[in-house]
Amino acid sequence: MIIFAFMYQINIPGIYKELTDKNMISMQKVLYLGTAGASTLYIIAGIFGLVAFAACNPVTGYPLNKNKDPPVPWTFEDIFDE
């Protein structure tokens, strides 16, 4: 969020220039909607990342094959074996 806030500052003059009604209230609406939208997308991406990599080995970061005992990281052959 810190990086997002830092990079967001650069766009403020361009956004203000494109407003038809140039006042503080309309600018605040645009900023609130943009921040809420971007935050929502970041949260969705984080949830999907958690779901996708929840069963990963914490050391290597690779998904674990839980069909083997003990669970081992997936290999290319395990994924694409016919």
N, C-alpha and C positions, 0 to 999 in steps of 0.2 A: 504494500500500500504506500510505503514511503516513495518508492521509485515511481509508482503511478502518480502520486501527488506532484513530484518533481517534474515529470514529463508533461503533466497537465497544464502547467503554468505557461508553457510556450504557445499553446493554442488559444489562450484567452483573447488576445487582440484580434485574431482572425475570426473568432466566434462573434465577438462584439461588432466587428465591421459588417458581418452578414446579417445582423438583426435588423428587422424592419422598424421595430419600435425600440429605439436605443435608450433604455433607462435601466436603473439598477434592479427593479423588480423582475423584468423579463430576463435579464442576465442571470439573476439568482435562480429562476425557474430552469433555465437551460443548464446551469451548473449542477443543480440538484438532480435533474433527470439524467444527465450524463453520468454523474457519479453513481447514482443508484443503478443505472443500467450496467455500467462497467463492473461495479461490485457484484451484481447479480451474476454476470457472466464469469467472473473470477471464481465465485463460489461454486457455480455449476461445474466449471472445469476442475476445480479441486475435488469435488465429490466424485466425478467420473474418474479422476486419477486415483483416488483412494480405492474405489471399487475395482478398477483395473489391476492395481498392484497390491491389493490387500494381502494376497498369499505369497508375496515375494520374500526371498531370503534377505534378511536385513543387511547382511554383509556384502553380498554380490549384487543385489538388486534385481536378480533374475527370478521369474516365477518358479514356484516349486511344483514338481510332479508328485502329488500326494498319493498316487497309485503305487508308488514304490516305497519300500520300508528299508531304511529311513528315507524321508522325502529328499529328493535330489533336484537340482536345477534342471529345467527342461533343456533338451538338446535339439539341434536342428533335425535329427532323425526322428525324435519323438513327435515333433510337431508335424512334419511333412511325410511321415511314414504312411505308405498306402496299405 
